[in-house]
Amino acid sequence: MTETILALAPIYGLPFLALITGLSCLGLPAPASVLMMLMGSFAAAGEFALAPVLATALISSIGADQLGFFIGRFGGQAVTARISSRPGRKAALNRATKEIERHGRLGVFLTRWLFSPLGPYVNLITGATGFPWARFTIFGVVGEVVWVSIHVGLGIAFSDNVLAIAEVVGDASGFLAAGAVAVFLGWRLFKILHRTKNESA
Amino acid sequence: MKTIVMLWRRHRLLLTAFVFATALTLFFAARFTLFVLYWSDPAHRNQPLQGWMTIGYIAHSYDVPREALADALGLVPPEKGKRPTLDSLARDRGMTAAEFQAEIKAAIERLRKDGADK
């Protein structure tokens, strides 16, 4: 799978980079980070110019983020309307919406690069819960600049053996995303246990 | 134990999701460690030739001049905007990928030796 992708990169170049980056930012299983590192290495080897590589990855990821956000906004509102039809759920949704509004900036920024596998879901959720578009865009763009720079930069720095660094980075990114979810769920469990203990005491 | 039973009864979804996320985290941590150990071994550091590589990338990775490598292999410069891969070059020459890789390796050895002699 990865081999095939790698072989298509030198042939189809920038349009291919745009396609894979965009699909990955929409949450489809496309190996954008490997490809960005590879393109960084190709740039270091003189096969591509660096500036178009950076610009292509950046524009494509920002565009796909916007698409996800508006899919959430228009598609998700039907879902949130249905949830709100029951009073108990409506309260829960309101609480969640407030939380997202409070922590959304950092959330959007960090899920662009540090916890990037979670990014596409954050796009949908922020869109569906009415998170302000301008705020989403500003923190999203800054986050994507970090994401693209890190990957292309690693590709340049380790251009002698790009596959080695790609494997290591892929696992580090999976570890961080899964770890963030585990910590969040663990914290929820901890709070439940704490509450039950206080109730029984 | 009692706590786990209580959580399983009342918060099954949350508990399952937590266990799953933790397992996934450990899986990635283990893979990460294995890769770091593998690639930190100097014997594994030379990147083997692969079908997706272009001549420019190989020259860069093995630190030999690009034009010299292309000359040594008797390659004409590709059309503008074309970046033939190792596999497609081998096909054009009617060779198998393995034969072409052996030729490239020999050419790199020669270039390195010439470079050292000078």
Interface residues (C-beta under 8 A of the other chain):
Chain A: E3 L6 A7 A9 P10 I11 G13 S41 F42 A44 A45 G46 E47 S159 D160 N161 V162 L163 A164 E167 V168 D171 A172 G174 F175 A178 G179 V181 A182 L185 G186 R188 L189 I192 L193 T196
Chain B: T3 M6 L7 H11 L14 L15 A17 F18 A21 T22 L24 T25 F27 F28 A29 R31 F32 F35 V36 W39 H44 R45 N46 Q47 Q50 G51 W52 T54 G56 Y57 A59 H60 S61 D63 R66 G81 R83 P84 T85 D87 S88
